[in-house]
Amino acid sequence: MEEKEYSDIYGNTITLQQQSYSDTCQDFTITSSKVSIRSLTTWTCVVWIIAYVLFVCTQQTAVLTVAILFSIVGLLLYLHLVKVDHESLLILGSLGIQRTSTYASGRENTVFIEMCRVQDVVINEGISMHRVNYYLCLLLKDPSDPQAGVSQVIPVFQSCQPRLDCLVEVYRSCQEVLAHRNKVAS
């Protein structure tokens, strides 16, 4: 297993783990930084200070109860729905591509795409106001109509948002697997 450190688009450290099982099977996992205790503590303190000020003004204990419940429910929702711990891309040259996102709460979201639908893997750029972001994308075709061209574009590693140097590393390995698949098919 090969492991390298890169930066995401915000400058935070991310780790790329690349596992090669064979010429037609590659696994890429990008791990983002853990939940920051500092930011978590800051938001909790802000909510509780606002609740305490409201309590002093209104003299109702329900305000403090709501603040505590709001903090706990907010944290649980953040860990379960928003904070992605790591994302992985498994390429099986003969079967397909599996994309998995693992959240901080342990919940996983997995999508499998059959190889007959994969046309190519590309690096796409998205322009947002004053910044250019690069994305690794899967170009999918409709297997029932192969002449139609690209029917869907699926971005990969959306939550970790690695910089271009990390995406190029994954892109090259993906292209090797796809080239080996095309060589075997012809």
C-alpha positions as a printed Julia matrix, in Angstrom:
186×3 Matrix{Float64}:
   0.0    0.0     0.0
   1.35   3.36   -1.04
   0.45   6.38    1.08
   1.09  10.04    0.22
   0.07  13.32    1.81
  -1.5   16.1    -0.22
  -3.55  19.22    0.44
  -7.2   19.86   -0.26
  -8.38  23.08   -1.91
  -8.47  24.8     1.5
  -4.89  23.86    2.43
  -5.82  21.11    4.92
  -3.78  17.91    4.86
  -5.37  14.86    3.22
  -3.91  11.41    2.71
  -4.09   9.36   -0.5
  -3.75   5.61   -0.03
  -3.3    3.64   -3.22
  -3.57  -0.13   -3.24
  -2.82  -2.06   -6.42
  -4.21  -5.58   -6.44
  -3.43  -6.32  -10.1
  -3.13  -4.54  -13.46
  -6.91  -4.24  -13.63
  -7.73  -3.58   -9.97
  -6.82  -0.37   -8.13
  -8.15   1.06   -4.88
  -7.8    4.74   -3.95
  -8.79   6.13   -0.56
  -8.58   9.81    0.35
  -8.79  10.52    4.07
  -9.61  14.04    5.18
  -8.76  15.71    8.48
 -10.67  14.7    11.59
 -13.29  16.85   13.28
 -11.62  19.9    14.84
 -12.21  20.01   18.58
 -11.48  23.76   18.52
 -14.26  24.57   16.04
 -16.64  22.15   17.75
 -16.0   23.78   21.13
 -16.32  27.27   19.65
 -19.74  26.61   18.12
 -20.99  24.91   21.27
 -19.84  27.84   23.43
 -21.44  30.39   21.09
 -24.8   28.57   21.21
 -24.66  28.23   25.0
 -23.64  31.88   25.57
 -26.53  33.08   23.41
 -28.84  30.75   25.33
 -27.54  32.04   28.65
 -28.05  35.68   27.6
 -31.61  34.82   26.55
 -32.12  33.01   29.86
 -30.95  36.04   31.84
 -33.33  38.27   29.85
 -36.36  35.97   29.98
 -35.76  33.92   33.18
 -37.08  30.78   31.46
 -35.16  27.53   31.91
 -36.61  26.18   28.68
 -34.13  28.37   26.79
 -31.18  26.47   28.32
 -32.83  23.12   27.65
 -33.41  24.0    24.01
 -29.78  25.16   23.66
 -28.46  21.88   25.03
 -30.75  19.82   22.8
 -29.91  22.01   19.8
 -26.18  21.45   20.41
 -26.48  17.69   20.75
 -28.83  17.2    17.79
 -26.75  19.58   15.63
 -23.55  17.68   16.41
 -25.14  14.32   15.65
 -26.57  15.56   12.35
 -23.22  17.09   11.38
 -21.35  13.83   12.06
 -23.97  11.67   10.35
 -24.87  13.74    7.29
 -22.08  16.24    6.56
 -18.59  15.3     7.8
 -17.01  12.77    5.44
 -14.1   10.89    7.02
 -12.82   9.28    3.83
 -13.8    8.58    0.25
 -12.66   5.64   -1.83
 -12.67   4.66   -5.48
 -12.26   0.99   -6.36
 -11.68   0.23  -10.04
 -12.2   -3.34  -11.19
 -11.32  -3.4   -14.87
 -13.65  -6.27  -15.76
 -16.58  -5.39  -13.47
 -16.89  -1.7   -12.79
 -16.13   1.18  -10.47
 -17.25   1.44   -6.85
 -17.37   4.82   -5.12
 -17.73   4.89   -1.32
 -18.08   7.78    1.12
 -17.63   7.04    4.84
 -19.0    9.62    7.24
 -17.61  10.49   10.69
 -20.51   8.63   12.34
 -19.55   5.42   10.5
 -22.35   5.59    7.93
 -21.32   4.58    4.4
 -22.73   5.57    1.03
 -21.68   3.21   -1.78
 -22.41   3.47   -5.51
 -21.38   0.82   -8.05
 -21.17   1.62  -11.77
 -20.86  -1.2   -14.3
 -17.85  -0.99  -16.59
 -20.05  -1.2   -19.71
 -21.4    2.26  -18.73
 -17.98   3.86  -18.18
 -16.75   5.76  -21.19
 -13.77   7.52  -19.61
 -12.27   9.08  -16.5
 -11.34  12.75  -16.84
 -10.21  15.72  -14.78
 -12.79  18.46  -15.13
 -12.52  22.03  -13.94
 -15.22  24.07  -12.28
 -15.0   27.83  -12.13
 -16.53  29.54   -9.11
 -16.23  33.32   -8.82
 -12.49  33.77   -8.25
 -11.37  30.16   -7.98
 -10.86  27.21  -10.3
 -11.53  23.79   -8.74
 -10.54  20.53  -10.37
 -12.65  17.39  -10.12
 -12.07  13.8   -11.11
 -15.15  12.75  -13.09
 -16.52   9.54  -14.53
 -18.06   9.95  -17.98
 -20.9    7.49  -18.38
 -22.57   6.37  -21.55
 -25.94   4.79  -22.09
 -25.25   1.08  -22.85
 -28.48   0.82  -24.85
 -27.37   3.66  -27.19
 -23.54   3.67  -27.48
 -23.58   6.26  -30.28
 -25.24   8.89  -28.07
 -21.97   9.89  -26.37
 -21.77  10.96  -22.75
 -25.08  10.62  -20.91
 -23.93  11.45  -17.38
 -20.95  13.0   -15.57
 -20.28  11.8   -12.02
 -17.72  13.69   -9.91
 -15.58  11.66   -7.52
 -13.99  12.8    -4.21
 -16.5   15.66   -3.85
 -16.2   15.98   -0.08
 -12.42  15.68    0.3
 -11.8   18.08   -2.61
  -8.16  17.23   -3.34
  -5.93  19.56   -5.36
  -4.85  18.89   -8.92
  -1.59  17.06   -8.04
  -3.52  14.39   -6.11
  -6.15  14.07   -8.84
  -3.48  13.6   -11.52
  -2.03  10.67   -9.55
  -5.44   8.96   -9.38
  -6.23   9.87  -13.0
  -3.07   8.23  -14.36
  -3.72   5.01  -12.51
  -7.35   4.97  -13.67
  -6.25   5.47  -17.27
  -3.81   2.54  -16.94
  -6.64   0.26  -15.79
  -8.94   1.48  -18.58
  -6.17   1.07  -21.18
  -5.49  -2.47  -19.97
  -9.22  -3.21  -20.15
  -9.42  -1.88  -23.73
  -6.34  -3.87  -24.72
  -7.86  -7.1   -23.41
 -11.23  -6.32  -25.07
  -9.71  -5.84  -28.54
